[in-house]
Amino acid sequence: MALKLVALDDQDLSIVSAHVQDAVLKVGDLEYLPAAKRFVLTMNRFVWEAKSGVFRQHNERRQAVLHFDRVLGAKTSGIARDKPGEVLSLLAISFVGISKPAGIVELVFSGGGAIMLDVECIEARLADIGGAWEATSRPVHRA
């Protein structure tokens, strides 16, 4: 079943973060639309919620879109914007309240890359947009 989530506060955002952990995307799939106050990421997310358990037989990914609305600005760090084909692996999304409900949404990628979104408030939507396919491996995190 296709996943659709909305995040309107930091607790909601932590749930979205869990569902996009280990999603992969290309730098060229990042899009900031200042006139619309929107930041969009098209990704292939690992489906952590499917058949959960250590001995799950199938690993799967789905194409999904995550977008943030009410974005006033976007900054990147450690991401080569001039290399649109470079692959990024999303680790986590968090929120730092500056003057609530406004603050910074931070997207952290493996290898030290990050995106900081200056937002009026948290308003994010995650939606699967395609079918599932079997992933060749399951992401592993070392402690």
C-alpha positions as CSV (number, residue, x, y, z in Angstrom):
1,M,0.0,0.0,0.0
2,A,1.3,3.5,-0.9
3,L,2.4,5.6,2.1
4,K,1.1,9.1,2.6
5,L,2.1,11.2,5.6
6,V,1.7,14.8,6.7
7,A,3.9,16.5,9.3
8,L,2.7,19.6,11.1
9,D,5.0,19.5,14.2
10,D,8.3,18.1,15.3
11,Q,6.7,14.8,16.5
12,D,5.1,14.3,13.1
13,L,8.4,15.1,11.4
14,S,10.2,12.4,13.4
15,I,7.7,9.9,12.0
16,V,8.4,11.1,8.5
17,S,12.2,10.9,9.2
18,A,11.9,7.3,10.2
19,H,10.1,6.5,7.0
20,V,12.7,8.2,4.8
21,Q,15.8,6.9,6.7
22,D,18.2,5.5,4.1
23,A,16.3,6.9,1.1
24,V,18.6,7.5,-1.8
25,L,18.3,10.4,-4.3
26,K,20.4,12.3,-6.7
27,V,21.6,15.9,-6.1
28,G,19.6,16.8,-9.3
29,D,16.4,15.6,-7.5
30,L,16.6,18.4,-5.0
31,E,14.5,21.4,-6.0
32,Y,13.9,24.7,-4.2
33,L,10.9,26.7,-5.6
34,P,11.3,30.1,-3.8
35,A,8.2,31.7,-5.4
36,A,6.1,28.8,-4.1
37,K,8.0,28.6,-0.8
38,R,8.5,24.9,-1.4
39,F,11.4,22.5,-1.3
40,V,11.0,19.1,-3.1
41,L,13.0,15.9,-2.9
42,T,12.2,12.9,-5.2
43,M,13.7,9.8,-3.7
44,N,13.8,6.0,-3.6
45,R,12.9,5.2,0.0
46,F,13.7,2.0,1.8
47,V,10.4,0.5,3.0
48,W,11.2,0.0,6.7
49,E,7.5,-0.5,7.6
50,A,7.0,-3.5,5.2
51,K,7.1,-6.9,6.9
52,S,9.1,-5.5,9.8
53,G,11.4,-7.9,11.6
54,V,15.0,-9.0,11.6
55,F,14.3,-11.9,9.3
56,R,12.3,-10.1,6.7
57,Q,12.6,-12.1,3.5
58,H,12.3,-9.2,1.0
59,N,13.8,-5.7,1.1
60,E,12.0,-3.2,-1.0
61,R,12.2,0.4,-2.1
62,R,9.5,2.7,-3.5
63,Q,9.8,6.0,-5.4
64,A,8.4,8.8,-3.2
65,V,8.2,12.6,-3.0
66,L,8.8,14.6,0.1
67,H,8.0,18.3,0.0
68,F,8.2,21.1,2.5
69,D,6.0,24.1,2.3
70,R,6.3,27.6,3.8
71,V,10.1,27.5,3.1
72,L,11.7,31.0,3.3
73,G,15.2,29.8,2.4
74,A,17.4,26.8,1.7
75,K,21.1,26.2,2.3
76,T,23.3,23.2,1.6
77,S,26.5,22.1,3.2
78,G,28.7,19.3,1.9
79,I,26.5,18.7,-1.2
80,A,28.1,19.3,-4.6
81,R,25.2,21.2,-6.4
82,D,27.3,21.1,-9.6
83,K,27.2,17.3,-9.6
84,P,23.5,16.5,-10.3
85,G,24.2,12.8,-10.7
86,E,25.8,12.3,-7.3
87,V,23.9,10.0,-5.1
88,L,22.9,11.1,-1.6
89,S,21.7,8.8,1.3
90,L,19.3,10.5,3.7
91,L,19.9,9.6,7.3
92,A,17.5,11.8,9.3
93,I,15.3,14.9,9.4
94,S,15.0,17.1,12.5
95,F,13.6,20.5,13.5
96,V,15.2,23.2,15.6
97,G,12.7,25.8,16.7
98,I,14.0,29.3,16.5
99,S,10.9,31.3,17.2
100,K,8.2,28.7,17.2
101,P,6.5,27.8,15.0
102,A,9.3,29.0,12.8
103,G,12.7,27.3,12.7
104,I,15.1,25.2,10.8
105,V,14.4,21.8,9.3
106,E,17.7,20.0,8.9
107,L,18.1,17.0,6.5
108,V,21.3,15.1,7.3
109,F,22.9,12.8,4.7
110,S,25.6,10.2,5.0
111,G,29.1,11.6,4.3
112,G,28.4,14.8,6.1
113,G,26.0,16.5,3.7
114,A,23.1,18.6,5.0
115,I,20.3,20.8,3.9
116,M,18.9,23.5,6.2
117,L,15.4,24.8,5.4
118,D,14.4,28.1,7.0
119,V,10.6,27.5,7.5
120,E,7.7,29.6,8.8
121,C,6.4,26.4,10.4
122,I,6.6,22.6,9.8
123,E,4.5,21.6,6.9
124,A,5.7,18.5,5.1
125,R,4.1,15.8,3.0
126,L,5.5,12.4,2.0
127,A,3.9,10.3,-0.6
128,D,4.8,7.1,-2.4
129,I,4.3,7.7,-6.2
130,G,5.3,4.5,-7.8
131,G,5.3,0.7,-7.4
132,A,7.7,-1.2,-5.1
133,W,10.7,-3.1,-6.3
134,E,13.1,-5.5,-4.5
135,A,16.2,-3.8,-3.1
136,T,19.5,-5.6,-3.5
137,S,20.4,-5.1,0.1
138,R,19.1,-3.8,3.5
139,P,20.8,-0.7,4.9
140,V,23.0,-1.4,7.9
141,H,24.1,1.1,10.6
142,R,27.1,0.4,12.7
143,A,27.0,1.6,16.3
